[in-house]
Amino acid sequence: MASSMLVTLAWLALWVFVWAELDAVKVLLLFAYLTAHQAGYLVGAHLSADIDPRR
C-alpha cells in the first residue's frame, strides 16, 4: 500500500510540475502504472512462495 501511495504521489508531482491539464488519458496512465506495480508485486510474491509439495 505504501509503495502504491509513493507511485501516486510521484505521478501527482509530475502532473503538477509538467502537465498543464488533467484529462482522461492521464488518469488512465496513473491506473496503468498502479496496475503494473501491483502485478509486479503479485508475481514476485508468487515466485518467492515456498511451494514444497511435501507440506
N, CA, C and O atoms as a MOPAC input file, in Angstrom:
PM7 MOZYME 1SCF
protein

 N      0.82700 1    -1.18700 1     0.00000 1
 C      0.00000 1     0.00000 1     0.00000 1
 C      0.87400 1     1.25400 1     0.00000 1
 O      0.58400 1     2.22500 1    -0.69900 1
 N      1.93400 1     1.22000 1     0.78400 1
 C      2.79300 1     2.40300 1     0.86100 1
 C      3.48700 1     2.67500 1    -0.47000 1
 O      3.63400 1     3.83000 1    -0.87100 1
 N      3.90900 1     1.63000 1    -1.14700 1
 C      4.58300 1     1.85500 1    -2.42600 1
 C      3.60100 1     2.35700 1    -3.48500 1
 O      3.98500 1     3.14000 1    -4.35400 1
 N      2.35800 1     1.92700 1    -3.42800 1
 C      1.34800 1     2.45700 1    -4.34900 1
 C      1.08800 1     3.93500 1    -4.07100 1
 O      0.85100 1     4.71200 1    -4.99600 1
 N      1.13200 1     4.31500 1    -2.81500 1
 C      0.98400 1     5.72700 1    -2.47100 1
 C      2.16000 1     6.53500 1    -3.01300 1
 O      1.97600 1     7.65600 1    -3.48800 1
 N      3.36500 1     5.97200 1    -2.94500 1
 C      4.52600 1     6.67100 1    -3.48800 1
 C      4.40900 1     6.84400 1    -5.00200 1
 O      4.75400 1     7.90000 1    -5.53300 1
 N      3.92600 1     5.82000 1    -5.69500 1
 C      3.71900 1     5.93100 1    -7.13900 1
 C      2.69500 1     7.01500 1    -7.43500 1
 O      2.88400 1     7.81600 1    -8.35100 1
 N      1.62300 1     7.04600 1    -6.67700 1
 C      0.58300 1     8.05500 1    -6.89000 1
 C      1.10100 1     9.45200 1    -6.59500 1
 O      0.81500 1    10.38500 1    -7.34700 1
 N      1.85700 1     9.61600 1    -5.51900 1
 C      2.40000 1    10.93100 1    -5.19500 1
 C      3.40600 1    11.39400 1    -6.24200 1
 O      3.45000 1    12.57700 1    -6.57900 1
 N      4.21100 1    10.47600 1    -6.75500 1
 C      5.15500 1    10.83400 1    -7.81800 1
 C      4.40300 1    11.24200 1    -9.07500 1
 O      4.79300 1    12.19100 1    -9.75500 1
 N      3.33200 1    10.53000 1    -9.38500 1
 C      2.53400 1    10.87800 1   -10.56200 1
 C      1.87900 1    12.24800 1   -10.38400 1
 O      1.84600 1    13.04900 1   -11.31900 1
 N      1.36200 1    12.51300 1    -9.18900 1
 C      0.74500 1    13.81200 1    -8.93000 1
 C      1.77100 1    14.93800 1    -9.01200 1
 O      1.46200 1    16.01600 1    -9.51900 1
 N      2.98200 1    14.70400 1    -8.52300 1
 C      4.03400 1    15.71500 1    -8.62500 1
 C      4.38200 1    15.96600 1   -10.09200 1
 O      4.58800 1    17.10900 1   -10.49700 1
 N      4.44600 1    14.90600 1   -10.87800 1
 C      4.70600 1    15.06200 1   -12.30600 1
 C      3.59000 1    15.85300 1   -12.97000 1
 O      3.84800 1    16.70600 1   -13.81900 1
 N      2.36200 1    15.57200 1   -12.59000 1
 C      1.21900 1    16.27500 1   -13.16300 1
 C      1.26200 1    17.75800 1   -12.81200 1
 O      0.99800 1    18.60500 1   -13.66600 1
 N      1.58900 1    18.07500 1   -11.57000 1
 C      1.59500 1    19.47200 1   -11.12700 1
 C      2.70800 1    20.26000 1   -11.81000 1
 O      2.49200 1    21.39800 1   -12.22700 1
 N      3.89800 1    19.66600 1   -11.92800 1
 C      5.04500 1    20.42300 1   -12.41900 1
 C      5.24600 1    20.35500 1   -13.92800 1
 O      5.93100 1    21.21500 1   -14.48100 1
 N      4.68100 1    19.37400 1   -14.61200 1
 C      4.95600 1    19.20400 1   -16.03900 1
 C      3.71400 1    19.42400 1   -16.89200 1
 O      3.74600 1    20.19600 1   -17.85000 1
 N      2.62200 1    18.74900 1   -16.55000 1
 C      1.43500 1    18.81400 1   -17.38800 1
 C      0.56200 1    19.98700 1   -16.98900 1
 O      0.50200 1    20.34900 1   -15.81400 1
 N     -0.10900 1    20.57900 1   -17.95000 1
 C     -0.93100 1    21.76200 1   -17.67200 1
 C     -2.36400 1    21.39500 1   -17.28200 1
 O     -2.97200 1    22.07800 1   -16.45800 1
 N     -2.90500 1    20.33000 1   -17.86100 1
 C     -4.28900 1    19.97400 1   -17.57200 1
 C     -4.38900 1    18.47900 1   -17.24800 1
 O     -3.51400 1    17.68300 1   -17.58900 1
 N     -5.46100 1    18.14400 1   -16.59300 1
 C     -5.72600 1    16.75800 1   -16.23300 1
 C     -6.84800 1    16.25600 1   -17.13800 1
 O     -7.94600 1    16.81200 1   -17.14500 1
 N     -6.56400 1    15.20700 1   -17.89700 1
 C     -7.59700 1    14.64800 1   -18.75300 1
 C     -7.67900 1    13.14500 1   -18.53400 1
 O     -6.93300 1    12.58200 1   -17.73300 1
 N     -8.58100 1    12.51000 1   -19.24200 1
 C     -8.84500 1    11.08200 1   -19.02500 1
 C     -7.63600 1    10.21700 1   -19.35600 1
 O     -7.42600 1     9.18500 1   -18.71800 1
 N     -6.84000 1    10.61700 1   -20.33800 1
 C     -5.67300 1     9.82000 1   -20.72500 1
 C     -4.66000 1     9.77700 1   -19.57800 1
 O     -4.06500 1     8.73200 1   -19.31400 1
 N     -4.46700 1    10.88600 1   -18.91100 1
 C     -3.50100 1    10.92900 1   -17.80200 1
 C     -4.00100 1    10.12300 1   -16.59900 1
 O     -3.20800 1     9.48900 1   -15.90200 1
 N     -5.29600 1    10.14700 1   -16.36100 1
 C     -5.85400 1     9.33600 1   -15.26800 1
 C     -5.72000 1     7.84900 1   -15.60200 1
 O     -5.39200 1     7.04600 1   -14.72900 1
 N     -5.97200 1     7.47900 1   -16.85900 1
 C     -5.78600 1     6.08300 1   -17.26300 1
 C     -4.31900 1     5.67600 1   -17.17900 1
 O     -4.01100 1     4.52400 1   -16.87500 1
 N     -3.42300 1     6.60400 1   -17.44300 1
 C     -1.99900 1     6.33000 1   -17.30600 1
 C     -1.64000 1     6.03900 1   -15.85200 1
 O     -0.84200 1     5.14200 1   -15.58000 1
 N     -2.22100 1     6.78400 1   -14.92100 1
 C     -1.99800 1     6.50300 1   -13.49700 1
 C     -2.49900 1     5.11100 1   -13.14100 1
 O     -1.80600 1     4.36500 1   -12.45000 1
 N     -3.68800 1     4.75200 1   -13.60100 1
 C     -4.21600 1     3.42000 1   -13.32100 1
 C     -3.34700 1     2.33500 1   -13.95000 1
 O     -3.20100 1     1.25500 1   -13.37700 1
 N     -2.77400 1     2.60300 1   -15.11000 1
 C     -1.87000 1     1.63800 1   -15.74400 1
 C     -0.60700 1     1.45800 1   -14.91000 1
 O     -0.14600 1     0.33200 1   -14.72100 1
 N     -0.04200 1     2.55700 1   -14.40900 1
 C      1.13600 1     2.46000 1   -13.54500 1
 C      0.83200 1     1.65200 1   -12.28900 1
 O      1.61600 1     0.78900 1   -11.89300 1
 N     -0.30400 1     1.93400 1   -11.66700 1
 C     -0.66000 1     1.22400 1   -10.43500 1
 C     -0.94700 1    -0.25100 1   -10.70300 1
 O     -0.60600 1    -1.10400 1    -9.88200 1
 N     -1.56300 1    -0.56000 1   -11.83100 1
 C     -1.82500 1    -1.95300 1   -12.18200 1
 C     -0.53000 1    -2.71000 1   -12.42300 1
 O     -0.37500 1    -3.83900 1   -11.95700 1
 N      0.40100 1    -2.10100 1   -13.14700 1
 C      1.69400 1    -2.74200 1   -13.39600 1
 C      2.46800 1    -2.92300 1   -12.09300 1
 O      3.12800 1    -3.94200 1   -11.89700 1
 N      2.38700 1    -1.95000 1   -11.21900 1
 C      3.05500 1    -2.04400 1    -9.92300 1
 C      2.48500 1    -3.19900 1    -9.09600 1
 O      3.24000 1    -3.97700 1    -8.51300 1
 N      1.18400 1    -3.31000 1    -9.04700 1
 C      0.53500 1    -4.38700 1    -8.29800 1
 C      0.82200 1    -5.74900 1    -8.92500 1
 O      1.03900 1    -6.72400 1    -8.20600 1
 N      0.82500 1    -5.82600 1   -10.24100 1
 C      1.12200 1    -7.09200 1   -10.91800 1
 C      2.54600 1    -7.54100 1   -10.61900 1
 O      2.79000 1    -8.72900 1   -10.41100 1
 N      3.47600 1    -6.61300 1   -10.59700 1
 C      4.85400 1    -6.95700 1   -10.25300 1
 C      4.96600 1    -7.47200 1    -8.83400 1
 O      5.71400 1    -8.41500 1    -8.57300 1
 N      4.23300 1    -6.86900 1    -7.91400 1
 C      4.23100 1    -7.34200 1    -6.53100 1
 C      3.65700 1    -8.75700 1    -6.44300 1
 O      4.21500 1    -9.60700 1    -5.74800 1
 N      2.55900 1    -9.01400 1    -7.13200 1
 C      1.93200 1   -10.33000 1    -7.06600 1
 C      2.80400 1   -11.40800 1    -7.70100 1
 O      2.88800 1   -12.51800 1    -7.17600 1
 N      3.45000 1   -11.10200 1    -8.81500 1
 C      4.34400 1   -12.07200 1    -9.44700 1
 C      5.53000 1   -12.36100 1    -8.53300 1
 O      5.92300 1   -13.51700 1    -8.37600 1
 N      6.09600 1   -11.33200 1    -7.93400 1
 C      7.21000 1   -11.52600 1    -7.00800 1
 C      6.81500 1   -12.34400 1    -5.79400 1
 O      7.58300 1   -13.19800 1    -5.35000 1
 N      5.64300 1   -12.10300 1    -5.25400 1
 C      5.17300 1   -12.87500 1    -4.10300 1
 C      4.92200 1   -14.32400 1    -4.49100 1
 O      5.19600 1   -15.23400 1    -3.70900 1
 N      4.40900 1   -14.54000 1    -5.68000 1
 C      4.14900 1   -15.89900 1    -6.13700 1
 C      5.45600 1   -16.65900 1    -6.35700 1
 O      5.57100 1   -17.82400 1    -5.97700 1
 N      6.43000 1   -16.00500 1    -6.96600 1
 C      7.69700 1   -16.68200 1    -7.24900 1
 C      8.51800 1   -16.93400 1    -5.99400 1
 O      9.31300 1   -17.87300 1    -5.95600 1
 N      8.34200 1   -16.11700 1    -4.97400 1
 C      9.11400 1   -16.30900 1    -3.74800 1
 C      8.41200 1   -17.22000 1    -2.74100 1
 O      8.97700 1   -17.51700 1    -1.68800 1
 N      7.21000 1   -17.66200 1    -3.04000 1
 C      6.45500 1   -18.52100 1    -2.12000 1
 C      7.07300 1   -19.91700 1    -2.07800 1
 O      7.57300 1   -20.42600 1    -3.08100 1
 N      7.02600 1   -20.50400 1    -0.92500 1
 C      7.52000 1   -21.86600 1    -0.75000 1
 C      6.43400 1   -22.83500 1    -1.21700 1
 O      5.38000 1   -22.94000 1    -0.59100 1
 N      6.69200 1   -23.53100 1    -2.30400 1
 C      5.68800 1   -24.44700 1    -2.87700 1
 C      6.17300 1   -25.88300 1    -2.78000 1
 O      6.11400 1   -26.64100 1    -3.74900 1
 N      6.64700 1   -26.24200 1    -1.61100 1
 C      7.11700 1   -27.58800 1    -1.37900 1
 C      5.92600 1   -28.54500 1    -1.35400 1
 O      5.02600 1   -28.36300 1    -0.53400 1
 N      5.88700 1   -29.55700 1    -2.22300 1
 C      4.71600 1   -30.45900 1    -2.28000 1
 C      4.59200 1   -31.35600 1    -1.04000 1
 O      3.53300 1   -31.94300 1    -0.82200 1
 N      5.63200 1   -31.47200 1    -0.23700 1
 C      5.57300 1   -32.31600 1     0.97300 1
 C      4.90900 1   -31.61000 1     2.13300 1
 O      4.75100 1   -32.22100 1     3.19000 1
 N      4.52100 1   -30.38800 1     2.00100 1
 C      3.89100 1   -29.65500 1     3.11100 1
 C      2.40600 1   -29.74700 1     3.03300 1
 O      1.70800 1   -29.19200 1     3.88100 1

